Amino acid sequence: MAISGNNHAYSGRYNRRLVFDLIRQKSEIRRGDLVDLTGLQPQTISNITRDLIDRGLITETSQAAGGRGAPQKLLTLADGAGCSIGFHLDRDRLTGVLCDLKGREIIRIDNESPWVDPGETVALMSSVAAEIAERCRGTPCWGIGVAMPTLQEADFEHYVGSPGWQTWGNFELADALERASGQPVIIENDATSAAIAELGSPRDVDLTHFVYVFIGHGLGAGIIIDGLPFQGAFNNAGEIGLLNWPSELQPEAGIAATPFSLDELAQAMNCEARLLEVEGALDRLYQKRDTGLMRWLEFNAKRLRVLVSIIENLFDPQTVIVGGTISPTILGSLVDRTYPLMPSVAARRAREIPRLLTSTLGPSASAVGAAMLPVIAHGSPDFRRLSLMRGRKIPIDPETQFDRVAG
């Protein structure tokens, strides 16, 4: 697919982002391929790639051509061009990761989180970020991304944010963490962040249009269109946890938690959710075919069947992916029980991948996706599709705040 570039001088920043992003997404690429993909003139491509090489962002290698002829010149990301820090802030837990510019996890640090106190949480994030940065000294850090449950940042008739997170609603997390860490910060919800991480997951088919159903303490959806998040007019797209279910799919009497969620499962099993978060706890219950867990799986498979049909008919995605912080074994069983799916526009005979899949990335997906937010902000021509003003009171100029490639 051709990606339109522009040869006018005022578009130089856009074109640098465009070329860099294509190189980042490919393992290796020739200048001629960049000309074909962007529509830019060969001399423009040569000038941009030379600038990126001189700034240590990409390197050029030679590959022997088959038969006679000069070796091919291939462009790839430079080792040590940069790294990025990602946090997933969840109830009682903070996961911090360091990733390279391709989204490969290098360092991971898990901590208990004082999530009910925004100030203490920012202090912990800043400390962890400093520890991570110290361990990769010499490699430029491009910024910090934070994935967390959706917050209510506007006035509504009823509270629509994640349960228990009310104290965060008017807290400018991006501003506070930037002051504490000295790094540019981007905030995103955990479902969208996990979907961004899924973009880098190796598959036989390149995914550019899909929906990621995130199951944890709540329920949300990350919507990817043309390889980037779809945010909606007011940055609230994907809030499927607020859906009203038909009577036959309503929670049992006495259960008030969000459908699909770990909290709903805990209420159904008459236990505390934190007990189900202990590593291996859900897998052991599954191996025993615990009655409460089996009932929860069967009931939510019926819900997921309806949800997938709605998503497919609304967005016509390549696939729907189910992931989150719940055990991959449980999520896989949920997906298996959801088949056969309902008729929809996705029920084509010629399909490259199944309509419904389980994420292969595991519980760290949101943190890895968060780490990719600064990389996209600095390096993608479509960086304005991110929610760059979330968690901010102080306006910023994104073009200059995130300019490691374009500047």
C-alpha positions as CSV (number, residue, x, y, z in Angstrom):
1,M,0.0,0.0,0.0
2,A,1.4,3.4,-1.0
3,I,1.7,6.0,1.8
4,S,1.5,9.5,0.4
5,G,4.4,11.8,1.1
6,N,5.0,15.4,0.1
7,N,8.1,17.0,-1.5
8,H,7.4,20.6,-0.4
9,A,9.9,22.0,2.0
10,Y,7.3,22.7,4.7
11,S,6.5,19.0,4.9
12,G,10.1,18.0,5.8
13,R,9.2,17.1,9.3
14,Y,6.3,14.9,8.2
15,N,8.4,13.2,5.6
16,R,11.2,12.4,8.1
17,R,8.6,10.8,10.4
18,L,7.1,8.9,7.4
19,V,10.5,7.5,6.3
20,F,11.6,6.6,9.8
21,D,8.4,4.9,10.7
22,L,8.6,2.7,7.6
23,I,12.2,1.7,8.4
24,R,11.2,1.0,12.1
25,Q,8.4,-1.3,11.0
26,K,10.6,-3.3,8.6
27,S,13.6,-5.4,9.5
28,E,15.4,-4.1,6.4
29,I,14.4,-1.9,3.6
30,R,16.0,-0.5,0.4
31,R,15.9,3.2,-0.5
32,G,14.1,2.2,-3.7
33,D,11.4,0.5,-1.7
34,L,10.9,3.8,0.3
35,V,10.5,5.7,-2.9
36,D,7.8,3.3,-4.1
37,L,6.0,3.3,-0.7
38,T,6.0,7.0,-0.1
39,G,5.9,8.6,-3.6
40,L,8.8,10.8,-2.6
41,Q,11.6,11.6,-5.1
42,P,14.8,9.5,-4.9
43,Q,16.8,12.5,-3.9
44,T,14.4,13.4,-1.1
45,I,14.7,9.8,0.3
46,S,18.5,10.0,0.0
47,N,18.6,13.3,1.9
48,I,16.2,12.1,4.7
49,T,18.0,8.8,5.2
50,R,21.4,10.5,5.3
51,D,20.1,12.8,8.0
52,L,18.7,9.9,10.0
53,I,22.0,8.0,9.7
54,D,24.0,11.1,10.8
55,R,21.8,11.4,13.8
56,G,22.3,7.8,14.8
57,L,18.7,6.7,14.3
58,I,19.3,4.3,11.4
59,T,22.2,2.4,9.9
60,E,23.1,1.2,6.4
61,T,24.4,-2.3,5.7
62,S,25.4,-4.0,2.5
63,Q,24.0,-7.3,1.3
64,A,25.6,-9.2,-1.5
65,A,23.4,-9.3,-4.6
66,G,22.7,-12.6,-6.2
67,G,24.9,-13.1,-9.2
68,R,26.7,-10.0,-10.6
69,G,26.2,-6.4,-9.5
70,A,26.9,-4.1,-6.6
71,P,25.8,-5.1,-3.1
72,Q,22.4,-3.9,-2.0
73,K,22.2,-1.1,0.5
74,L,19.8,-1.9,3.3
75,L,18.5,0.4,5.9
76,T,17.5,-0.6,9.5
77,L,17.1,0.8,12.9
78,A,20.4,1.6,14.6
79,D,21.3,-0.3,17.8
80,G,21.0,2.0,20.7
81,A,18.9,4.6,18.7
82,G,16.6,4.8,21.7
83,C,14.4,3.1,24.2
84,S,11.1,3.9,25.9
85,I,9.6,3.2,29.3
86,G,6.1,1.9,29.8
87,F,3.9,1.5,32.9
88,H,0.7,-0.4,33.4
89,L,-1.0,1.0,36.5
90,D,-3.6,-1.4,37.8
91,R,-5.3,-1.9,41.1
92,D,-2.6,-2.7,43.7
93,R,0.1,-3.3,41.0
94,L,2.5,-1.3,38.9
95,T,4.4,-2.9,36.1
96,G,7.2,-1.0,34.5
97,V,9.0,-2.1,31.3
98,L,11.8,-0.8,29.2
99,C,11.5,-1.5,25.5
100,D,13.5,-0.8,22.4
101,L,12.0,1.1,19.5
102,K,10.5,-2.1,18.0
103,G,8.6,-2.9,21.2
104,R,10.9,-5.7,22.4
105,E,10.9,-5.9,26.2
106,I,14.3,-5.5,27.8
107,I,13.7,-4.9,31.5
108,R,10.6,-5.5,33.6
109,I,10.0,-4.4,37.2
110,D,6.8,-5.2,39.2
111,N,5.8,-3.4,42.3
112,E,2.8,-3.2,44.6
113,S,1.1,0.1,43.9
114,P,-0.4,2.7,46.2
115,W,-3.0,3.2,43.4
116,V,-5.6,5.0,45.7
117,D,-3.1,7.9,46.2
118,P,-2.1,9.6,42.9
119,G,0.8,11.5,44.5
120,E,2.4,8.4,46.0
121,T,1.9,6.6,42.7
122,V,3.7,9.3,40.7
123,A,6.6,9.2,43.2
124,L,6.8,5.4,42.7
125,M,6.7,5.7,38.9
126,S,9.4,8.3,38.9
127,S,11.6,6.1,41.1
128,V,11.1,3.1,38.9
129,A,11.7,5.1,35.8
130,A,15.0,6.4,37.2
131,E,16.0,2.9,38.1
132,I,15.2,1.6,34.6
133,A,17.0,4.5,32.9
134,E,20.1,3.9,35.1
135,R,20.3,0.3,33.9
136,C,20.3,1.4,30.2
137,R,22.6,4.4,30.5
138,G,23.9,5.5,27.2
139,T,20.8,4.8,25.2
140,P,18.5,7.8,24.8
141,C,15.1,7.5,26.5
142,W,12.3,8.8,24.2
143,G,9.8,9.2,27.0
144,I,7.3,7.4,29.3
145,G,3.9,5.9,28.4
146,V,1.3,5.1,31.1
147,A,-1.5,2.6,30.6
148,M,-4.3,2.6,33.2
149,P,-8.0,2.2,33.5
150,T,-10.1,4.9,31.8
151,L,-10.7,7.9,33.9
152,Q,-13.7,10.3,33.9
153,E,-12.2,13.5,32.8
154,A,-15.4,15.4,32.0
155,D,-18.8,15.9,33.7
156,F,-21.4,13.3,32.9
157,E,-24.9,12.6,34.3
158,H,-23.5,9.5,36.0
159,Y,-20.0,8.3,36.8
160,V,-18.6,6.5,33.8
161,G,-15.0,5.9,34.8
162,S,-13.5,2.7,36.2
163,P,-14.9,1.8,39.7
164,G,-12.6,2.9,42.5
165,W,-10.6,5.4,40.4
166,Q,-12.7,8.5,41.2
167,T,-9.8,10.3,43.0
168,W,-7.8,10.3,39.7
169,G,-10.5,12.0,37.6
170,N,-9.1,15.5,38.1
171,F,-5.5,14.6,38.6
172,E,-3.2,15.7,35.8
173,L,-1.0,12.6,35.7
174,A,1.0,13.5,32.6
175,D,1.9,16.9,34.0
176,A,2.8,15.5,37.4
177,L,5.0,12.6,36.1
178,E,6.8,14.9,33.6
179,R,7.7,17.2,36.5
180,A,8.9,14.3,38.6
181,S,10.8,12.3,35.9
182,G,12.0,15.0,33.4
183,Q,10.6,12.8,30.6
184,P,7.8,13.5,28.1
185,V,4.7,11.5,29.2
186,I,1.7,10.1,27.3
187,I,-1.4,8.6,29.1
188,E,-3.6,5.9,27.5
189,N,-6.2,3.5,28.7
190,D,-5.0,-0.1,29.2
191,A,-7.2,-1.7,26.5
192,T,-5.8,0.6,23.7
193,S,-2.3,0.2,25.0
194,A,-2.6,-3.6,24.8
195,A,-3.9,-3.3,21.3
196,I,-0.9,-1.2,20.3
197,A,1.4,-3.9,21.7
198,E,-0.5,-6.4,19.6
199,L,0.5,-4.5,16.5
200,G,4.1,-5.7,17.0
201,S,3.2,-9.3,17.8
202,P,4.6,-11.6,15.1
203,R,1.8,-13.2,13.0
204,D,1.5,-14.7,9.5
205,V,-0.9,-11.8,8.6
206,D,-0.1,-8.1,9.2
207,L,-2.9,-6.7,11.5
208,T,-3.9,-3.2,10.7
209,H,-7.6,-3.3,11.5
210,F,-8.7,-5.2,14.7
211,V,-10.4,-4.8,18.0
212,Y,-8.7,-5.9,21.3
213,V,-11.1,-6.9,24.1
214,F,-9.3,-6.3,27.3
215,I,-10.4,-8.3,30.4
216,G,-9.1,-7.4,33.8
217,H,-10.7,-5.7,36.8
218,G,-12.9,-4.0,34.2
219,L,-13.7,-4.5,30.5
220,G,-12.7,-2.3,27.6
221,A,-11.8,-2.4,23.9
222,G,-8.8,-1.1,22.0
223,I,-9.8,-0.2,18.4
224,I,-7.0,-0.2,15.8
225,I,-7.8,1.3,12.4
226,D,-5.1,1.7,9.7
227,G,-2.5,0.6,12.3
228,L,-3.2,3.3,14.9
229,P,-5.7,3.7,17.7
230,F,-9.2,5.0,17.0
231,Q,-10.0,7.4,19.9
232,G,-13.5,8.7,19.1
233,A,-14.6,12.4,19.1
234,F,-14.0,12.7,22.9
235,N,-11.4,10.0,23.5
236,N,-13.9,7.5,24.8
237,A,-14.1,5.0,22.0
238,G,-14.1,1.3,23.2
239,E,-15.9,1.7,26.5
240,I,-17.7,-1.6,26.1
241,G,-17.8,-2.1,29.9
242,L,-20.8,0.4,29.9
243,L,-22.9,-1.7,27.5
244,N,-26.4,-2.6,28.6
245,W,-26.9,-6.4,28.2
246,P,-30.2,-8.1,27.4
247,S,-32.0,-9.7,30.4
248,E,-30.8,-13.2,29.7
249,L,-27.1,-12.0,29.9
250,Q,-27.5,-9.7,32.9
251,P,-25.4,-10.6,36.0
252,E,-26.8,-12.9,38.6
253,A,-28.6,-11.3,41.6
254,G,-26.2,-9.7,44.0
255,I,-23.3,-9.3,41.4
256,A,-22.7,-5.7,40.6
257,A,-19.2,-5.9,39.0
258,T,-18.5,-5.2,35.3
259,P,-19.3,-8.1,33.0
260,F,-16.4,-10.4,32.1
261,S,-14.2,-8.8,34.8
262,L,-12.1,-10.5,37.4
263,D,-14.2,-8.7,40.0
264,E,-17.4,-10.3,38.6
265,L,-15.7,-13.7,38.8
266,A,-14.6,-13.1,42.4
267,Q,-18.2,-12.2,43.4
268,A,-19.5,-15.2,41.6
269,M,-17.1,-17.4,43.5
270,N,-17.7,-15.5,46.8
271,C,-14.0,-14.6,47.3
272,E,-11.7,-11.6,47.1
273,A,-10.4,-10.7,43.6
274,R,-6.8,-10.4,44.9
275,L,-6.9,-14.1,45.8
276,L,-7.6,-14.9,42.1
277,E,-4.6,-12.6,41.1
278,V,-2.1,-14.8,42.9
279,E,0.1,-16.4,40.2
280,G,-1.3,-19.7,39.1
281,A,-4.5,-19.4,41.2
282,L,-6.9,-19.4,38.3
283,D,-5.0,-22.0,36.4
284,R,-5.2,-24.4,39.4
285,L,-9.0,-23.7,39.7
286,Y,-9.3,-24.4,36.0
287,Q,-7.4,-27.7,36.2
288,K,-9.8,-28.8,39.0
289,R,-12.8,-27.6,36.8
290,D,-14.0,-25.5,39.6
291,T,-17.8,-25.2,39.3
292,G,-17.9,-21.4,39.8
293,L,-15.2,-20.8,37.3
294,M,-16.8,-23.1,34.7
295,R,-20.2,-21.4,35.1
296,W,-18.5,-18.0,34.7
297,L,-16.8,-19.2,31.5
298,E,-20.0,-20.6,30.0
299,F,-22.0,-17.5,30.8
300,N,-19.4,-15.1,29.5
301,A,-18.9,-17.1,26.3
302,K,-22.6,-16.4,25.5
303,R,-21.9,-12.7,26.2
304,L,-18.7,-12.7,24.1
305,R,-20.6,-14.3,21.2
306,V,-22.9,-11.3,21.1
307,L,-20.2,-8.8,21.7
308,V,-18.1,-10.2,18.8
309,S,-21.1,-10.0,16.5
310,I,-21.6,-6.3,17.4
311,I,-17.9,-5.5,16.9
312,E,-17.7,-7.2,13.6
313,N,-20.8,-5.5,12.1
314,L,-19.7,-2.1,13.4
315,F,-16.0,-2.1,12.5
316,D,-15.5,-4.9,9.9
317,P,-12.1,-5.9,11.5
318,Q,-9.6,-8.4,10.4
319,T,-10.1,-10.2,13.7
320,V,-11.1,-9.7,17.3
321,I,-8.4,-10.4,19.9
322,V,-9.2,-11.2,23.6
323,G,-6.5,-10.5,26.2
324,G,-5.9,-8.7,29.4
325,T,-4.5,-9.4,32.9
326,I,-6.5,-12.7,33.5
327,S,-4.6,-15.9,32.9
328,P,-4.0,-16.8,29.2
329,T,-5.4,-20.3,30.0
330,I,-8.7,-18.9,31.1
331,L,-8.9,-16.5,28.2
332,G,-8.1,-19.3,25.8
333,S,-10.9,-21.4,27.3
334,L,-13.3,-18.5,27.0
335,V,-12.5,-18.0,23.3
336,D,-12.9,-21.7,22.6
337,R,-16.3,-21.8,24.3
338,T,-17.4,-18.8,22.3
339,Y,-17.3,-20.7,19.0
340,P,-19.4,-21.2,16.9
341,L,-19.8,-17.4,16.4
342,M,-22.9,-15.7,15.2
343,P,-23.5,-14.7,11.6
344,S,-21.9,-11.3,10.7
345,V,-20.1,-9.5,7.9
346,A,-16.9,-11.3,9.1
347,A,-18.3,-14.7,8.3
348,R,-16.5,-15.0,5.0
349,R,-15.4,-18.3,3.5
350,A,-12.0,-17.0,2.5
351,R,-10.4,-15.8,5.7
352,E,-6.6,-15.6,6.4
353,I,-7.1,-15.7,10.2
354,P,-9.9,-16.8,12.6
355,R,-12.5,-14.3,13.5
356,L,-11.7,-14.5,17.3
357,L,-8.2,-15.0,18.7
358,T,-6.5,-15.0,22.1
359,S,-3.7,-12.6,22.6
360,T,-0.2,-14.2,22.7
361,L,1.4,-11.3,24.7
362,G,0.2,-12.1,28.2
363,P,-0.5,-9.7,31.1
364,S,2.4,-7.4,30.2
365,A,0.8,-6.3,26.9
366,S,-0.5,-3.0,28.3
367,A,2.9,-2.0,29.7
368,V,4.6,-2.8,26.4
369,G,2.0,-0.9,24.4
370,A,2.4,2.1,26.8
371,A,6.2,2.0,26.0
372,M,5.4,2.4,22.3
373,L,3.4,5.6,22.8
374,P,6.4,7.9,23.0
375,V,8.0,6.0,20.0
376,I,4.8,6.6,17.9
377,A,4.7,10.3,19.1
378,H,8.3,10.9,18.1
379,G,8.4,8.7,15.0
380,S,5.0,8.4,13.3
381,P,3.6,10.8,10.7
382,D,0.2,10.1,12.2
383,F,1.2,10.8,15.8
384,R,-1.7,13.2,16.4
385,R,-4.0,10.2,16.5
386,L,-2.7,9.6,20.0
387,S,-4.5,11.2,23.0
388,L,-1.6,13.6,23.6
389,M,-3.5,15.9,25.9
390,R,-4.9,13.2,28.3
391,G,-3.9,13.8,31.9
392,R,-2.8,17.4,31.2
393,K,-3.9,20.9,32.3
394,I,-0.9,22.6,30.7
395,P,-1.2,22.8,26.8
396,I,1.8,21.5,24.9
397,D,2.9,21.7,21.3
398,P,3.3,18.0,20.3
399,E,5.3,18.8,17.3
400,T,8.2,20.2,19.4
401,Q,7.5,18.1,22.5
402,F,8.1,14.9,20.5
403,D,10.7,15.8,17.9
404,R,13.5,13.2,18.1
405,V,12.9,12.2,14.5
406,A,11.3,15.3,13.0
407,G,13.5,17.9,14.7
